[in-house]
Amino acid sequence: MNESFSLDTSALARQLSPTQVEQAMRLIERAQRIALLAHEHPDGDCLGAILGFAHILRQQGKICVPACADPAPHSFKFLPGVEDLQNSLGDEQFDLVIALDAGELSRYGALYERHKAFLDQATILNIDHHISSIGCGQVNIIEPGAASTTELIVLFQQQTGLPLTKDAAVCLLTGLITDTGSFQYPSTSPRTMMVGAVLLAAGASPEPIVKPIFRTHPLAQMRFTAAAINNIQTSADGRVIWSFATNETLAATGATDDMDTNASGMLRDIEGVEVAAFFKNYGDPTVTRVSLRSNEPYNVAAVCMRLGGGGHPRAAGATIALPIQEAIPLVIAEIEREMRETDQLPHKILNQ
């Protein structure tokens, strides 16, 4: 970085509710042992948030345990501190739980199920940016306008003056990059770019993050992608597209179940597509997971909320208690319904 360049970040210290920040800091200051939770099937934002926040809080002398029901995908093995990720809360001796990137305890999957009695009565600070979040803490910092949960962590750090180390910055920049598609998605705002600048100034660099996530992939993952492309189906004159993967797909390609990252995004980027869906079932044949992506003005969060899930207007997901062959027509019908209803809305409403 050019040392003559001066970065004025004062505006970032006034972005969150002062009352909520003060309440959150009181919880943190009183705690010595802190568990940081990432939702099941972790992505770059929730992993970056729990690991980055853990690095920040350890500078305050806190004992931090990052935890997730599922292991970090291979493409995130570069994250500083990822080796500390636990799949259990052990003896549950925590003064505070910080739940990140999801606003409902059920989104923490098997981790919640194993520690339900503890988590249902624990002191929780919840930080999230999903529009569907209802909040699961005594203090809830939820801002759907943020591009990522890691953006909110940086705003919190700027507002409180907590230290920002290089390792923390690498983790937080990872969440920012992944949830904005390398700053390509509509959620990217001027504030998002300022947050990115703060992280670069703290020592993070985009190239070591972008390469393992977006550019370098195992051969098995490429075979998986080819299989997903081979399974493509469409409706609504190609405006709706979907594909699927099962245990048989993994066995045939040699892939692991974390190699389907951004499959729905890949489908959405096909010319003429407005809404894309990727269905997967790698375990219980009676349960199907779906990931949806869309272009404006179509709101896939609304679709997923009707199915018991949630997310963002342009990126959402749900877990459906049906076999994949029954889940697919149900979801596609909901997508087509949402598109029909949206197409009937006045133009001025769509653009508000």
RODREN-614527 format. One line per field, with one value per residue: x, y, z of N, C-alpha, C in turn; residue in one letter. Coordinates in steps of 0.05 Angstrom, whole numbers, plus 5000, padded with zeros to 4 digits. Each point is the difference from the previous one (the first is absolute). Example, Ala and Ser with C-alpha at 12.3 -4.5 7.8 and 13.67 -1.06 7.14 Angstrom:
n.east: 5264  4993
n.north: 4886  5021
n.up: 5156  4986
ca.east: 4982  5016
ca.north: 5024  5024
ca.up: 5000  5001
c.east: 5018  4985
c.north: 5024  5022
c.up: 5000  5014
aa: A  S
This chain:
n.east: 5017  4991  5022  5001  4986  4981  4993  4980  5000  5000  4991  5019  5008  4983  5005  5007  4978  5005  4974  4996  5017  4989  4976  5008  5012  4977  4987  5014  4998  4975  5005  5008  4981  5006  4976  5011  4975  5006  4983  4982  5015  5022  4998  5010  4975  4987  5017  5000  4974  4996  5016  4990  4975  5006  5012  4979  4983  5016  5001  4975  5014  4982  4988  5007  4977  5011  4975  4998  4975  5008  5018  5022  4988  5010  4984  4992  5016  5001  4975  5011  5007  4998  5025  4991  4989  4981  4992  5010  4982  5008  5012  4996  5025  4979  5011  5007  4978  5017  4975  5014  4990  4985  4975  5002  4997  4978  5008  5005  4978  5017  5015  4979  4996  5027  4997  4977  5002  5026  4997  4979  5019  5018  5020  4984  5022  4981  5017  4984  4999  4988  4985  5004  5021  4994  5025  5023  5006  5013  5021  4986  5023  4977  5015  4977  5005  5012  5022  5010  5000  5020  4984  4980  5016  5007  4974  4995  5020  4991  4976  5012  5015  4987  5022  5012  5005  5023  5003  4991  5017  5017  4993  5000  5023  5006  4988  5013  5021  4996  4991  5020  5010  5020  4981  4988  4991  4974  5006  5019  5007  4998  4982  4990  5004  4989  4982  4998  4999  4983  4990  5001  4992  4984  5005  4974  5001  4987  5023  5012  4980  5002  5026  5001  4986  5010  5026  5007  4994  4995  5013  4997  5006  5019  5005  4999  5014  5016  4998  5005  5018  5008  4995  5008  4980  4981  4989  4975  5002  5011  4980  4990  5021  5004  5014  5013  5005  5009  4997  4983  4993  5001  4987  4985  5001  4998  4978  5004  4985  5025  4999  4976  5021  4981  4990  4984  5022  5012  4979  4999  5026  4984  5006  4984  5016  4977  4992  5019  4997  5013  4992  5002  5008  5015  4977  4984  4991  4990  5025  4991  5024  4991  5015  4990  5002  4999  4989  5005  4975  5008  4982  5024  5006  4982  5011  5025  4991  4987  5025  5000  5010  5020  5008  5011  4991  5027  5001  4989  4991  4995  4992  4993  4981  5013  4996  5024  4989  4993  5024  5011  4979  5001  5027  5002  4980  5014  5022  4986  4989  5024  5009  4979  5001  5026  4997  4980  5021  4990  5010  4984  4983  5006  5000  4981
n.north: 4976  5020  5004  5013  4978  5018  4981  5015  4986  5026  5000  4981  5018  5006  4975  4990  4989  5024  4999  4989  5018  5018  4991  4998  5024  5006  4986  5012  5023  4991  4992  4976  4981  5002  4990  4996  5003  4981  5008  4980  4981  5005  5027  5015  5009  4977  4986  5018  5001  4973  4994  5018  4996  4974  5005  5016  4981  4984  5021  4995  4978  5000  4979  4996  4988  4999  4998  4977  4994  5015  4985  5016  5009  4982  5014  4995  4981  5021  5000  5022  4978  4991  4995  5022  4997  5002  4974  5008  5004  4975  5011  5015  5002  5014  5024  4996  5000  5001  5003  4991  5018  4998  5005  4974  4991  4995  5024  4995  4988  4980  5022  5011  4979  4998  5027  4989  4983  4998  4997  4985  4996  4997  5015  5011  5006  5010  4994  5012  4992  4978  5005  4974  5011  4985  4992  4990  5025  5005  5000  5013  4997  5007  5000  4995  5025  4984  5001  5000  4978  4993  5011  4987  4979  5008  5004  4977  4989  5013  4992  4977  5002  4976  4985  5007  4974  4994  4981  5018  5017  4980  4992  5025  5004  4976  5007  5022  4988  4979  5017  5013  4975  5006  5010  4978  4991  5003  4981  5001  5013  5027  4994  4981  5018  5017  4981  4994  5026  4999  4979  5012  5022  4980  4997  4999  4979  5010  5002  4998  5017  5016  4995  4993  5022  5017  4996  4990  4979  4981  4980  4988  5025  5000  4975  5009  5021  4983  4984  5022  5007  4975  5007  5020  5013  5007  5023  5009  4985  4984  5013  4976  4995  4974  4991  4976  4992  4975  4980  4993  5025  5000  4976  5009  5023  4985  5016  5020  4998  5009  4984  5003  5012  5017  4976  5011  5012  4977  4987  5018  4994  4979  5006  5020  4991  4998  4975  4994  4974  4994  4976  4992  4975  5003  5001  5009  4979  5005  5010  5023  5008  5025  5008  5024  5008  5026  5011  5027  5002  4975  4996  4987  5022  5013  4988  5004  5025  4997  4993  5020  5013  5011  5025  5006  5023  5002  4991  4977  4988  4973  4988  4981  4993  4998  4977  4999  4976  5003  5006  4989  4985  4995  5000  4985  4987  5000  4992  4984  4992  5000  4988  4984  4997  4997  4985  4995  5004  5024  5011  5020  4979  4988  5026  4996
n.up: 5000  4985  5015  4977  4996  5004  5018  4993  5022  5006  4975  4999  5016  4980  4992  5023  5009  5010  5003  4976  4990  5015  4994  4975  5002  5013  4981  4981  5011  5004  4975  5008  5001  4974  4994  4976  4992  4983  4981  4999  4988  5013  4997  4982  5000  5005  4983  4982  5005  5003  4979  4983  5009  4998  4977  4995  5008  4987  4985  5009  4996  4981  5012  4975  4997  4976  4995  4987  4993  4979  4988  5001  4979  4982  4985  5026  4993  4983  5010  5009  5013  4974  5007  5011  4976  5018  5003  5023  5019  4999  5022  4980  5008  4991  5002  4975  4985  4980  4992  4979  4983  5021  4997  4994  5025  4988  4990  5026  4990  4995  4997  4989  4983  4999  4997  4993  5020  4994  4974  5007  5018  4980  5009  4982  4985  4985  4981  4983  4974  5007  4979  5000  5011  5021  5002  5010  5004  5023  4984  4982  4987  4988  4979  4988  5005  5019  4986  5025  5015  4984  4982  5012  4999  4976  4994  5012  4986  4979  5007  5006  4978  4998  5007  4977  5004  4989  5019  5017  4989  5000  5024  5009  4987  5010  5023  4999  4993  5017  5019  4989  4998  5018  5016  4990  5024  4996  5018  4981  5022  4999  5019  4984  4981  5016  5007  4974  4997  5021  4989  4977  5012  5010  4973  4997  4984  4979  4987  5024  5000  4979  5000  5026  5002  4983  5004  5023  4984  5017  4987  5023  5008  4981  5008  5025  4993  4987  5022  5015  4982  5001  5026  4985  5012  4983  5007  4995  4978  5018  5010  5003  5016  4999  5020  5002  5025  4999  5017  4981  5001  5026  5000  4981  5014  5023  4999  5016  5022  5003  4979  5011  5011  5002  5004  5019  5009  4996  5010  5020  4996  4995  4975  5007  5019  5014  5003  5017  4999  5022  4994  5025  4998  5022  5013  5019  4988  5025  4998  4989  4993  5000  4980  5004  4975  5000  4979  5002  5008  4993  5019  5000  5016  4986  4979  5009  5007  4977  4994  5018  4979  4987  5003  4977  4991  4998  5025  4998  5022  4998  5022  4983  5016  4977  4988  4988  4993  5026  5010  4979  4994  5027  5001  4979  5011  5023  4987  4984  5023  5013  4978  4999  5027  4998  4979  5018  5016  5008  4978  5009  5006  4978  4994  5018
ca.east: 4983  5015  4999  4991  4971  4987  4973  4982  4979  4984  4971  4993  4996  4973  4981  4983  4986  5017  4989  5006  5029  5006  4989  5017  5026  4996  5000  5027  5018  4995  5005  5027  5000  4980  4996  4991  4986  4995  4977  5007  5008  5011  5010  5023  4992  4997  5026  5015  4989  5007  5029  5010  4992  5016  5027  4997  4993  5023  5017  4990  5004  4977  5004  4980  4997  4982  4987  4982  4992  5014  5027  5004  5006  5028  5009  5004  5020  5021  4992  5015  4984  4980  5006  4989  4971  4989  4973  4985  5005  5013  4987  4981  5008  5003  4986  4987  4999  4996  4988  5006  4991  4973  4984  4984  5018  4997  5019  5026  5000  5005  5012  4977  4986  5016  5003  4975  4993  5018  4997  4974  5001  5025  5001  5008  5002  4994  5007  4992  4992  4979  4975  4981  5008  4982  5017  4999  5016  4991  5007  4999  5009  4992  4998  4998  5014  5028  5006  5008  5003  5027  4998  4990  5021  5019  4987  5001  5028  5006  4984  5009  5029  5014  5023  4996  5025  5001  4985  4972  4993  4999  4974  4977  5000  4990  4971  4992  5004  4982  4972  4995  5009  5022  4989  4984  4971  4987  5002  5024  4994  5024  5009  5013  5026  5016  5007  5021  5025  5010  5012  5025  5019  5009  5019  4988  5004  4979  5009  5000  4973  4985  5011  4990  4971  4989  5016  5014  4981  5007  4988  4974  4980  4994  4983  4974  4988  4991  4976  4978  4992  4987  4974  4985  4973  4990  4972  4994  5016  5028  5003  5005  5018  5008  5015  4999  5021  4994  5023  5010  5016  5026  5015  5008  5020  5021  4998  4990  4975  5005  5010  4978  4999  4992  4987  4977  5010  5009  4976  4988  5016  4995  4985  4971  4990  4992  5001  5014  4997  5017  4990  5019  4994  5023  4997  4973  4986  4975  5006  5013  5009  4999  5013  4989  5012  4983  5006  4979  4989  4988  5007  5000  4996  4972  4995  5011  4986  4976  5008  5013  5028  5003  5024  5000  4982  5013  5014  4986  5001  4981  5001  4973  4996  4989  5020  5007  4982  4976  5007  5006  4976  4988  5015  4998  4973  5001  5016  4984  4979  5012  5006  4975  4990  5018  4996  4975  5002  5007  5029  5010  5003  5024  5024  5002
ca.north: 5024  5025  5010  5028  5000  5003  4988  5012  4981  5010  4995  4972  4999  5011  4986  4982  5012  5003  4985  4971  4996  5002  4976  4978  5002  4993  4971  4991  5008  4983  4972  4991  4978  5007  4982  5014  4979  5003  4983  4975  5002  5027  5013  5018  5022  4992  4992  5024  5015  4989  4999  5028  5012  4986  5013  5026  4998  4989  5023  5011  4980  4981  4973  4998  4974  5001  4974  4996  4972  4987  5010  5020  4990  5000  5026  5020  4990  5020  5020  4999  4992  4981  4975  5001  4996  4977  4992  4997  5021  4986  5000  5023  5020  5025  5023  5014  4988  5019  4985  5016  4995  4988  5011  4980  4979  4975  5001  4990  4971  4979  5013  5008  4977  4988  5018  5015  5010  5022  5023  5012  5018  5015  5029  5000  5023  4991  5020  4988  5020  4988  5014  4982  4995  5010  5005  4978  5008  5022  5023  4992  5020  4988  5022  4989  5017  4994  4980  4975  5002  5011  5029  5009  4997  5023  5024  4998  5005  5028  5016  4994  5004  4975  4998  4984  4988  4990  4975  5007  5013  4980  4986  5017  5006  4976  5001  5022  4992  4979  5007  5019  4989  5017  5028  5002  4998  5026  5007  5016  5029  5016  4993  4974  5005  5013  4978  4985  5016  4997  4973  5001  5016  4984  4979  4978  5003  4985  4977  4974  4992  4995  4977  4974  4999  5004  4994  4974  4980  4972  4988  4988  5021  5005  4978  5005  5022  4989  4984  5018  5012  4979  4996  5025  5001  5027  5006  5029  5009  5003  5020  4984  4978  4985  4975  4986  4981  4980  4984  4987  5020  5001  4975  4999  5021  5001  5025  5000  5016  5028  5010  5012  5029  5018  4987  5016  5024  4993  4997  5026  5016  4992  5021  4998  4990  5019  4986  4973  4983  4976  4981  4980  4981  4983  4983  4990  5003  5014  5028  5013  5028  5015  5027  5016  5025  5014  5027  5018  5008  4977  4997  4972  4997  4996  4972  4982  5003  4984  4972  4996  5009  5029  5010  5026  5001  4988  4975  4989  4971  4987  4971  4991  4973  4984  4989  5020  4999  5014  5027  5016  5013  5018  5025  5013  5012  5024  5020  5010  5017  5026  5015  5010  5021  5022  5011  5014  5024  5024  5004  5018  4985  4983  5015  5015
ca.up: 5000  5000  5027  4999  4997  5026  4999  5020  5006  5022  4995  5007  5029  5007  4983  5015  5023  5024  5022  4996  5003  5029  5013  4992  5014  5028  5001  4994  5022  5024  4993  4998  4980  4980  4977  4976  4985  4971  4992  4987  4972  5001  4976  5006  5017  5029  5010  5003  5023  5026  5004  5002  5026  5020  5000  5012  5029  5014  5007  5025  5020  5001  4990  4978  4987  4976  4997  4978  4998  4977  4996  4979  4973  4994  4989  5021  5018  5003  5020  5025  5023  4993  5014  5026  4998  5015  4992  5025  5021  5022  5026  4999  5020  4986  5011  4978  4973  4978  4978  4977  4973  5000  5021  5013  5010  4984  4978  5008  4994  5020  5023  5017  5010  5021  5024  5000  5027  5007  4982  5004  5023  5000  4993  4971  4983  4973  4979  4975  4980  4983  5002  5013  5028  5021  5024  5019  5023  5017  4984  4972  4980  4975  4980  4973  4981  4998  4979  5013  5029  5006  4998  5026  5020  4996  5011  5029  5008  4996  5019  5027  5002  5004  4982  4975  4992  4972  4998  5001  4974  4979  5004  4994  4971  4987  5001  4984  4972  4992  5000  4979  4975  4993  4997  4976  5004  5006  5028  5003  5003  5006  5027  4997  4989  5022  5018  4987  5002  5027  5002  4985  5016  5023  4992  4983  4971  4986  4983  5014  5006  4975  4985  5008  5000  4974  4977  5001  5009  4995  4976  5008  5000  4973  4991  5013  4985  4974  5005  5006  4974  4985  5012  4998  4988  4999  4995  4995  4977  5008  5021  5024  4994  5024  4998  5026  5005  5021  5007  4975  4986  5014  4995  4971  4994  5020  5014  5028  5001  5002  4974  4984  5005  4979  4977  4992  4988  4973  4984  4997  4982  4972  4986  4999  5025  5020  5026  4999  5024  5001  5020  5008  5021  5004  5024  5004  4974  5004  5004  4978  5003  4975  5000  4979  4993  4981  4991  5006  5027  5012  5028  5007  5029  5004  4993  5020  5025  4998  5003  5026  5000  4999  4987  4987  4977  4976  5007  5023  5001  5018  5004  4996  5009  4978  4981  4980  4977  5007  5007  4976  4988  5019  5000  4973  4999  5017  4985  4978  5012  5008  4976  4989  5017  4998  4973  4999  5017  4985  4998  5020  5024  4997  5002  5026
c.east: 5018  4997  4992  4970  4988  4971  4983  4976  4981  4970  4992  4995  4973  4978  4980  4986  5018  4990  5006  5029  5008  4991  5018  5027  4998  5001  5029  5019  4996  5008  5030  5003  4976  5000  4990  4989  4998  4978  5010  5006  5013  5010  5022  4992  4998  5027  5018  4992  5009  5030  5011  4993  5015  5028  4998  4997  5023  5020  4991  5003  4978  5009  4977  5000  4981  4989  4980  4993  5015  5028  5001  5005  5030  5010  5005  5021  5023  4994  5017  4982  4979  5005  4988  4969  4991  4973  4983  5007  5011  4985  4981  5006  5007  4984  4983  5001  4996  4992  5002  4988  4975  4985  4982  5018  4998  5020  5028  5001  5005  5013  4978  4986  5015  5001  4975  4994  5017  4995  4973  5000  5025  4996  5012  5001  4997  5006  4995  4992  4978  4973  4979  5006  4980  5015  4997  5015  4986  5007  5002  5008  4995  4995  5000  5014  5029  5005  5007  5000  5028  5001  4991  5021  5020  4988  5000  5028  5007  4986  5010  5029  5015  5022  4993  5027  4999  4984  4970  4991  4998  4973  4977  4998  4989  4969  4989  5002  4980  4971  4994  5008  5023  4990  4984  4970  4988  5002  5025  4994  5026  5012  5015  5029  5018  5008  5023  5027  5012  5014  5026  5021  5010  5018  4988  5005  4980  5011  5001  4973  4985  5010  4988  4969  4989  5016  5013  4981  5010  4987  4973  4978  4992  4982  4972  4984  4989  4975  4976  4990  4984  4971  4981  4972  4991  4970  4997  5018  5029  5005  5005  5017  5006  5016  5000  5025  4992  5026  5012  5017  5028  5017  5010  5022  5024  5000  4992  4976  5004  5009  4978  4998  4993  4988  4976  5008  5010  4976  4987  5014  4996  4981  4970  4988  4994  5002  5012  4997  5019  4990  5021  4989  5024  4998  4972  4984  4973  5003  5016  5007  5000  5013  4989  5016  4983  5012  4976  4978  4990  5012  4999  4999  4971  4992  5009  4986  4974  5006  5014  5029  5001  5025  4997  4981  5013  5014  4987  5000  4979  5006  4972  4998  4985  5023  5004  4981  4973  5005  5003  4975  4987  5014  4997  4972  4999  5016  4983  4977  5011  5006  4975  4989  5017  4996  4975  5001  5007  5030  5011  5003  5025  5025  5002  5020
c.north: 5025  5014  5030  5002  5001  4990  5012  4981  5009  4995  4972  4997  5010  4985  4982  5015  5003  4984  4970  4994  5001  4975  4975  5001  4993  4969  4989  5006  4982  4971  4995  4978  5004  4979  5016  4979  5008  4981  4975  5005  5028  5010  5020  5022  4991  4991  5025  5016  4988  5000  5029  5012  4987  5013  5027  4998  4988  5022  5013  4980  4979  4973  4994  4972  5003  4972  4999  4970  4985  5011  5021  4987  5003  5027  5021  4991  5020  5020  4997  4992  4979  4973  4999  4995  4974  4993  4995  5023  4987  5001  5024  5021  5027  5022  5014  4983  5022  4984  5018  4990  4983  5010  4981  4977  4974  5000  4991  4970  4982  5012  5010  4976  4987  5016  5017  5012  5023  5025  5014  5019  5017  5030  5001  5028  4990  5022  4987  5022  4988  5013  4983  4995  5012  5006  4979  5008  5020  5027  4990  5024  4989  5023  4988  5017  4995  4978  4973  5005  5010  5030  5012  4997  5022  5026  5000  5006  5029  5018  4996  5005  4975  4997  4982  4990  4991  4974  5005  5012  4980  4985  5017  5008  4976  5000  5022  4992  4979  5008  5022  4990  5017  5028  5003  5002  5027  5009  5016  5030  5015  4993  4973  5004  5013  4979  4984  5015  4999  4974  4999  5016  4985  4977  4978  5006  4982  4974  4974  4990  4992  4974  4973  4998  5001  4989  4972  4979  4972  4989  4988  5021  5008  4979  5002  5022  4991  4983  5018  5013  4980  4995  5024  4995  5030  5001  5029  5011  5005  5020  4987  4976  4986  4975  4987  4982  4982  4986  4986  5020  5002  4976  5000  5019  5000  5025  4995  5020  5030  5012  5011  5030  5016  4986  5015  5026  4995  4998  5027  5017  4992  5020  4994  4991  5023  4988  4972  4986  4976  4983  4979  4982  4981  4981  4988  5004  5014  5030  5011  5029  5014  5027  5015  5026  5014  5026  5017  4998  4976  4993  4971  4995  4995  4972  4982  5003  4985  4970  4994  5008  5031  5008  5028  5000  4986  4974  4989  4969  4989  4971  4989  4970  4983  4988  5019  5000  5013  5030  5018  5012  5019  5027  5015  5014  5026  5023  5012  5018  5027  5017  5012  5024  5025  5014  5017  5026  5024  5005  5018  4987  4983  5015  5017  4987
c.up: 5000  5026  5000  4998  5028  4997  5023  5004  5022  4997  5008  5030  5009  4986  5015  5023  5024  5024  4998  5003  5029  5014  4993  5014  5029  5003  4996  5024  5025  4996  4999  4979  4981  4978  4977  4981  4970  4993  4986  4971  4996  4973  5009  5019  5029  5011  5004  5024  5027  5005  5003  5027  5023  5002  5014  5031  5016  5007  5025  5022  5003  4990  4981  4988  4976  4995  4977  4998  4979  4997  4979  4973  4994  4990  5020  5020  5005  5023  5026  5024  4994  5013  5028  5000  5013  4989  5025  5019  5025  5025  5003  5021  4986  5013  4979  4975  4980  4975  4975  4974  4999  5025  5015  5009  4984  4977  5007  5001  5023  5025  5020  5012  5023  5025  5004  5028  5008  4983  5005  5025  5001  4994  4971  4989  4972  4980  4973  4980  4982  5005  5015  5029  5019  5025  5021  5026  5018  4987  4971  4982  4973  4980  4972  4979  4997  4980  5012  5030  5007  4997  5027  5022  4998  5010  5030  5011  4998  5021  5029  5005  5007  4980  4976  4991  4971  4997  5001  4973  4977  5001  4992  4971  4984  4999  4981  4970  4991  4999  4979  4973  4989  4992  4974  5005  5008  5029  5006  5000  5003  5028  4999  4990  5021  5020  4988  5002  5028  5003  4984  5016  5024  4992  4983  4971  4985  4987  5015  5008  4975  4987  5009  4998  4971  4976  5000  5012  4995  4975  5007  5000  4972  4988  5011  4985  4973  5004  5005  4975  4984  5010  4997  4987  5002  4997  4995  4978  5008  5021  5028  4993  5026  4993  5027  5002  5024  5008  4976  4984  5013  4994  4972  4994  5019  5016  5029  5001  5004  4973  4983  5004  4975  4975  4990  4987  4971  4981  4994  4978  4971  4987  4999  5026  5019  5028  4996  5026  4998  5023  5007  5023  5002  5024  5001  4974  5002  5004  4977  5007  4973  5004  4976  4995  4979  4991  5008  4978  5016  5028  5008  5030  5006  4994  5023  5027  5000  5004  5026  5001  5001  4986  4990  4976  4975  5006  5026  4998  5019  5001  5000  5007  4979  4984  4977  4976  5005  5007  4975  4988  5019  4999  4973  4997  5016  4986  4978  5011  5008  4976  4987  5016  4997  4973  4998  5016  4982  5001  5022  5027  5000  5005  5026  5018
aa: M  N  E  S  F  S  L  D  T  S  A  L  A  R  Q  L  S  P  T  Q  V  E  Q  A  M  R  L  I  E  R  A  Q  R  I  A  L  L  A  H  E  H  P  D  G  D  C  L  G  A  I  L  G  F  A  H  I  L  R  Q  Q  G  K  I  C  V  P  A  C  A  D  P  A  P  H  S  F  K  F  L  P  G  V  E  D  L  Q  N  S  L  G  D  E  Q  F  D  L  V  I  A  L  D  A  G  E  L  S  R  Y  G  A  L  Y  E  R  H  K  A  F  L  D  Q  A  T  I  L  N  I  D  H  H  I  S  S  I  G  C  G  Q  V  N  I  I  E  P  G  A  A  S  T  T  E  L  I  V  L  F  Q  Q  Q  T  G  L  P  L  T  K  D  A  A  V  C  L  L  T  G  L  I  T  D  T  G  S  F  Q  Y  P  S  T  S  P  R  T  M  M  V  G  A  V  L  L  A  A  G  A  S  P  E  P  I  V  K  P  I  F  R  T  H  P  L  A  Q  M  R  F  T  A  A  A  I  N  N  I  Q  T  S  A  D  G  R  V  I  W  S  F  A  T  N  E  T  L  A  A  T  G  A  T  D  D  M  D  T  N  A  S  G  M  L  R  D  I  E  G  V  E  V  A  A  F  F  K  N  Y  G  D  P  T  V  T  R  V  S  L  R  S  N  E  P  Y  N  V  A  A  V  C  M  R  L  G  G  G  G  H  P  R  A  A  G  A  T  I  A  L  P  I  Q  E  A  I  P  L  V  I  A  E  I  E  R  E  M  R  E  T  D  Q  L  P  H  K  I  L  N  Q
